[in-house]
Structures are given as C-alpha cells and as structure tokens.
Amino acid sequence: MIAVAVSGAAGRMGATVCRAVERAEDMALVGRADPRLESALADVIGDADVVVDFSTPDSALGNARLCLEAGVHCVMGTTGADFSLLEGVGAANLFVAPNFAIGAVLMMQFAVRAAAHMPDCEIVELHHHGKLDAPSGTAKRTAELVRDAGGDVHEPIHSVRLPGLVAHQEVIFGGPGQTLTIRHDSVDRDSFMPGVLLAIRRVGELDRSPTVGLENLL
C-alpha cells in the first residue's frame, strides 16, 4: 500500500484527490493538510510515502522542499512556482504536472505536431473564477513546448476566469486561408484523477527530479 497525504485537502481539487486515493485499492489516505482543517503539512508528512500538493502558489515551493528534505516523494499539482530551484534537494523525487488530464497532455502533443507546419498560434485558457494564477500552468507549458517545436506563440496568452468553468484551453493556429483549433475541456475534476493516481504510483521510480509533465509517465 502507498501511504498518501494530501496538501490543500479542503480545496476542490484536494478533496477530489482524497476521494480518489480512498477508492484506490493500492493506496491509503494517511493525512489531510490544510489551514481550513487546522492541519499543517508538517503534522501529516511523517506517515506518508507520497504527498500530493494542491495548495496555493505561494506555499507550493516550501511544501515541496519540506517533502524532499523529509525523504517523502511529492506529486505537485500547484503551479506558479519555480520548482527548478529544488533540483538536487533531498533524497526523494518531485513530480510536477501543469495538468493531470490525459486529454490535456494529448492537446499539448498535438499542438507540438501542428507547430512545425502552422507556426503562428495563440493560446486561450479558461478556468473557474477561483483559480489564483494566470496564465495557467498548462498554458505556459503549452507555449514552451510549441516554441521549442519552432512555433511562434503570439503574446499574450489569453486568460478567462468565470463561474461555471472548470479547466479549458484552446490552441489556435493560423495560416493562409485556414485555421486549426486544438481544444481540451475538463468539465469535471474527476478528469484529473487517473493522471494523479498514475503519478503517485510512478513518482518513486523517476530518474530525474524534478520531472515536469505527465507526458513523461505515459
């Protein structure tokens, strides 16, 4: 059994992760950390093999460092921090995913393929009004991958924050007389759970830390 603690457990994503871990036959939920639960990560980390963090951008880097220095693997879903600063820290592994939805990873890979043939593109990301960072980690990761493939991502990335949204992104490519739109929609947070559970199972096997992107585990 993999002992899992969740940081940010009172949030919408954190609560969904807790339910998914409790349903997984090879995992045990051993701790929930969240200021709203009056429980700190330091209080629950000792019983965990893996910590899943969906907290806040201002606490993510410190949370990841705490895990690594304690020898506990960390699966990080919180974006907005420079996790490269943690290279070589501790004996455990850090895995970071801007997006845990399999479809979102495929969207990024398809965009990389398209960039070689239709380099001009724009990115529009749409999220619920409670999302703290803008642009999203998924949008920034997509832009990075597209640029690496020779694409010209026009600035800025367009961010939309509205009630009723969950997580959505489209990459629009333009060429003479045509456009190509690659879009992914997460309409329920359960869409992220297969990727989260995969990361929990695989984070201990990584040969590079931090490792960024769910594509590295697929």
One Martini backbone bead per residue (centre of mass of N, CA, C, O) as a GRO file, in nm:
protein
  218
    1MET     BB    1   0.097   0.036   0.021
    2ILE     BB    2   0.028   0.374  -0.037
    3ALA     BB    3   0.111   0.652   0.143
    4VAL     BB    4  -0.118   0.935   0.156
    5ALA     BB    5  -0.090   1.287   0.134
    6VAL     BB    6  -0.286   1.597   0.147
    7SER     BB    7  -0.241   1.915   0.010
    8GLY     BB    8  -0.527   2.095   0.007
    9ALA     BB    9  -0.788   1.919   0.109
   10ALA     BB   10  -1.024   2.156   0.112
   11GLY     BB   11  -1.024   2.170  -0.171
   12ARG     BB   12  -1.143   2.072  -0.466
   13MET     BB   13  -0.899   1.903  -0.554
   14GLY     BB   14  -0.820   1.776  -0.283
   15ALA     BB   15  -1.089   1.626  -0.234
   16THR     BB   16  -1.074   1.454  -0.491
   17VAL     BB   17  -0.812   1.309  -0.418
   18CYS     BB   18  -0.906   1.175  -0.159
   19ARG     BB   19  -1.123   0.998  -0.293
   20ALA     BB   20  -0.936   0.849  -0.493
   21VAL     BB   21  -0.749   0.721  -0.282
   22GLU     BB   22  -0.973   0.567  -0.122
   23ARG     BB   23  -1.048   0.389  -0.388
   24ALA     BB   24  -0.772   0.279  -0.398
   25GLU     BB   25  -0.628  -0.036  -0.351
   26ASP     BB   26  -0.301   0.080  -0.328
   27MET     BB   27  -0.415   0.295  -0.110
   28ALA     BB   28  -0.358   0.537   0.165
   29LEU     BB   29  -0.507   0.772   0.369
   30VAL     BB   30  -0.299   0.961   0.616
   31GLY     BB   31  -0.357   1.277   0.522
   32ARG     BB   32  -0.473   1.624   0.597
   33ALA     BB   33  -0.379   1.939   0.459
   34ASP     BB   34  -0.508   2.249   0.606
   35PRO     BB   35  -0.600   2.547   0.734
   36ARG     BB   36  -0.914   2.471   0.745
   37LEU     BB   37  -0.820   2.204   0.930
   38GLU     BB   38  -0.582   2.262   1.122
   39SER     BB   39  -0.351   2.135   0.916
   40ALA     BB   40  -0.027   2.057   0.869
   41LEU     BB   41   0.212   1.914   0.687
   42ALA     BB   42   0.402   1.846   0.932
   43ASP     BB   43   0.172   1.659   1.071
   44VAL     BB   44   0.155   1.428   0.806
   45ILE     BB   45   0.432   1.342   0.667
   46GLY     BB   46   0.542   1.094   0.845
   47ASP     BB   47   0.320   0.876   0.710
   48ALA     BB   48   0.437   0.924   0.420
   49ASP     BB   49   0.531   0.851   0.083
   50VAL     BB   50   0.316   1.060  -0.042
   51VAL     BB   51   0.264   1.391  -0.167
   52VAL     BB   52  -0.020   1.586  -0.249
   53ASP     BB   53  -0.028   1.911  -0.417
   54PHE     BB   54  -0.317   2.156  -0.370
   55SER     BB   55  -0.265   2.459  -0.301
   56THR     BB   56  -0.051   2.732  -0.322
   57PRO     BB   57   0.179   2.924  -0.480
   58ASP     BB   58   0.318   3.035  -0.203
   59SER     BB   59   0.353   2.716  -0.081
   60ALA     BB   60   0.472   2.502  -0.280
   61LEU     BB   61   0.781   2.518  -0.249
   62GLY     BB   62   0.791   2.461   0.057
   63ASN     BB   63   0.645   2.189   0.046
   64ALA     BB   64   0.842   2.041  -0.137
   65ARG     BB   65   1.090   2.076   0.041
   66LEU     BB   66   0.982   1.930   0.289
   67CYS     BB   67   0.953   1.656   0.154
   68LEU     BB   68   1.242   1.607   0.048
   69GLU     BB   69   1.388   1.644   0.330
   70ALA     BB   70   1.201   1.390   0.443
   71GLY     BB   71   1.180   1.161   0.209
   72VAL     BB   72   0.924   1.259   0.037
   73HIS     BB   73   0.727   1.230  -0.206
   74CYS     BB   74   0.616   1.459  -0.479
   75VAL     BB   75   0.296   1.571  -0.601
   76MET     BB   76   0.253   1.849  -0.821
   77GLY     BB   77  -0.038   2.079  -0.888
   78THR     BB   78   0.095   2.345  -0.828
   79THR     BB   79   0.127   2.657  -0.965
   80GLY     BB   80   0.381   2.934  -0.982
   81ALA     BB   81   0.663   2.788  -0.950
   82ASP     BB   82   1.022   2.730  -0.911
   83PHE     BB   83   1.128   2.396  -0.917
   84SER     BB   84   1.433   2.412  -1.003
   85LEU     BB   85   1.537   2.488  -0.708
   86LEU     BB   86   1.509   2.155  -0.624
   87GLU     BB   87   1.754   2.053  -0.737
   88GLY     BB   88   1.901   1.810  -0.525
   89VAL     BB   89   1.685   1.784  -0.310
   90GLY     BB   90   1.719   1.536  -0.148
   91ALA     BB   91   1.601   1.178  -0.183
   92ALA     BB   92   1.356   1.253  -0.330
   93ASN     BB   93   1.073   1.306  -0.544
   94LEU     BB   94   0.967   1.538  -0.806
   95PHE     BB   95   0.638   1.595  -0.938
   96VAL     BB   96   0.520   1.794  -1.220
   97ALA     BB   97   0.183   1.914  -1.317
   98PRO     BB   98  -0.006   2.129  -1.498
   99ASN     BB   99  -0.162   1.857  -1.604
  100PHE     BB  100  -0.365   1.550  -1.542
  101ALA     BB  101  -0.494   1.531  -1.814
  102ILE     BB  102  -0.480   1.337  -2.085
  103GLY     BB  103  -0.603   1.535  -2.296
  104ALA     BB  104  -0.405   1.771  -2.238
  105VAL     BB  105  -0.151   1.625  -2.328
  106LEU     BB  106  -0.247   1.575  -2.617
  107MET     BB  107  -0.285   1.867  -2.695
  108MET     BB  108   0.017   1.941  -2.671
  109GLN     BB  109   0.121   1.733  -2.877
  110PHE     BB  110  -0.045   1.834  -3.119
  111ALA     BB  111   0.074   2.122  -3.115
  112VAL     BB  112   0.360   2.040  -3.184
  113ARG     BB  113   0.291   1.923  -3.461
  114ALA     BB  114   0.162   2.187  -3.582
  115ALA     BB  115   0.403   2.394  -3.556
  116ALA     BB  116   0.570   2.286  -3.806
  117HIS     BB  117   0.325   2.396  -4.017
  118MET     BB  118   0.177   2.621  -3.802
  119PRO     BB  119   0.332   2.860  -3.622
  120ASP     BB  120   0.087   3.040  -3.583
  121CYS     BB  121  -0.023   3.132  -3.245
  122GLU     BB  122  -0.282   3.092  -2.992
  123ILE     BB  123  -0.378   3.121  -2.639
  124VAL     BB  124  -0.666   2.988  -2.460
  125GLU     BB  125  -0.767   3.021  -2.119
  126LEU     BB  126  -1.013   2.850  -1.901
  127HIS     BB  127  -1.141   2.929  -1.570
  128HIS     BB  128  -1.221   2.940  -1.273
  129HIS     BB  129  -1.260   3.211  -1.046
  130GLY     BB  130  -1.053   3.064  -0.821
  131LYS     BB  131  -0.808   3.093  -0.980
  132LEU     BB  132  -0.489   3.233  -0.903
  133ASP     BB  133  -0.351   3.184  -1.179
  134ALA     BB  134  -0.208   3.400  -1.449
  135PRO     BB  135  -0.142   3.199  -1.633
  136SER     BB  136  -0.151   2.887  -1.675
  137GLY     BB  137   0.044   2.611  -1.662
  138THR     BB  138  -0.058   2.489  -1.926
  139ALA     BB  139  -0.009   2.735  -2.108
  140LYS     BB  140   0.296   2.766  -2.053
  141ARG     BB  141   0.372   2.481  -2.146
  142THR     BB  142   0.264   2.501  -2.433
  143ALA     BB  143   0.438   2.738  -2.523
  144GLU     BB  144   0.709   2.599  -2.478
  145LEU     BB  145   0.665   2.358  -2.674
  146VAL     BB  146   0.602   2.523  -2.930
  147ARG     BB  147   0.867   2.681  -2.940
  148ASP     BB  148   1.054   2.428  -2.952
  149ALA     BB  149   0.899   2.352  -3.241
  150GLY     BB  150   0.883   2.659  -3.394
  151GLY     BB  151   0.679   2.834  -3.275
  152ASP     BB  152   0.454   3.135  -3.270
  153VAL     BB  153   0.366   3.279  -2.982
  154HIS     BB  154   0.144   3.496  -2.914
  155GLU     BB  155   0.109   3.789  -2.742
  156PRO     BB  156  -0.080   3.700  -2.515
  157ILE     BB  157  -0.212   3.503  -2.300
  158HIS     BB  158  -0.545   3.405  -2.264
  159SER     BB  159  -0.747   3.487  -1.978
  160VAL     BB  160  -1.024   3.315  -1.817
  161ARG     BB  161  -1.262   3.413  -1.546
  162LEU     BB  162  -1.539   3.196  -1.454
  163PRO     BB  163  -1.823   3.092  -1.376
  164GLY     BB  164  -1.864   2.735  -1.471
  165LEU     BB  165  -1.580   2.667  -1.488
  166VAL     BB  166  -1.286   2.470  -1.500
  167ALA     BB  167  -1.097   2.341  -1.767
  168HIS     BB  168  -0.960   2.526  -2.048
  169GLN     BB  169  -0.822   2.485  -2.394
  170GLU     BB  170  -0.684   2.675  -2.676
  171VAL     BB  171  -0.519   2.618  -2.993
  172ILE     BB  172  -0.445   2.863  -3.244
  173PHE     BB  173  -0.401   2.821  -3.587
  174GLY     BB  174  -0.245   3.011  -3.862
  175GLY     BB  175  -0.313   3.047  -4.215
  176PRO     BB  176  -0.359   3.050  -4.535
  177GLY     BB  177  -0.705   3.021  -4.532
  178GLN     BB  178  -0.658   2.907  -4.220
  179THR     BB  179  -0.756   2.704  -3.934
  180LEU     BB  180  -0.649   2.560  -3.609
  181THR     BB  181  -0.821   2.383  -3.343
  182ILE     BB  182  -0.710   2.296  -3.013
  183ARG     BB  183  -0.921   2.129  -2.768
  184HIS     BB  184  -0.976   2.131  -2.408
  185ASP     BB  185  -1.209   1.969  -2.165
  186SER     BB  186  -1.286   2.014  -1.823
  187VAL     BB  187  -1.599   1.925  -1.650
  188ASP     BB  188  -1.434   1.752  -1.432
  189ARG     BB  189  -1.215   1.661  -1.174
  190ASP     BB  190  -1.199   1.354  -1.251
  191SER     BB  191  -1.006   1.394  -1.504
  192PHE     BB  192  -0.735   1.402  -1.310
  193MET     BB  193  -0.707   1.124  -1.151
  194PRO     BB  194  -0.546   0.924  -1.329
  195GLY     BB  195  -0.287   1.104  -1.322
  196VAL     BB  196  -0.245   1.116  -1.018
  197LEU     BB  197  -0.223   0.809  -0.967
  198LEU     BB  198   0.012   0.762  -1.154
  199ALA     BB  199   0.212   0.950  -1.004
  200ILE     BB  200   0.209   0.804  -0.735
  201ARG     BB  201   0.319   0.528  -0.855
  202ARG     BB  202   0.590   0.674  -1.016
  203VAL     BB  203   0.770   0.878  -0.849
  204GLY     BB  204   0.982   0.663  -0.728
  205GLU     BB  205   1.111   0.601  -1.041
  206LEU     BB  206   1.261   0.843  -1.093
  207ASP     BB  207   1.564   0.990  -1.266
  208ARG     BB  208   1.430   1.286  -1.222
  209SER     BB  209   1.470   1.594  -1.017
  210PRO     BB  210   1.253   1.742  -1.150
  211THR     BB  211   0.952   1.638  -1.308
  212VAL     BB  212   0.786   1.759  -1.609
  213GLY     BB  213   0.512   1.606  -1.701
  214LEU     BB  214   0.294   1.351  -1.794
  215GLU     BB  215   0.438   1.245  -2.053
  216ASN     BB  216   0.670   1.094  -1.880
  217LEU     BB  217   0.443   0.853  -1.791
  218LEU     BB  218   0.311   0.746  -2.082
   0.00000   0.00000   0.00000
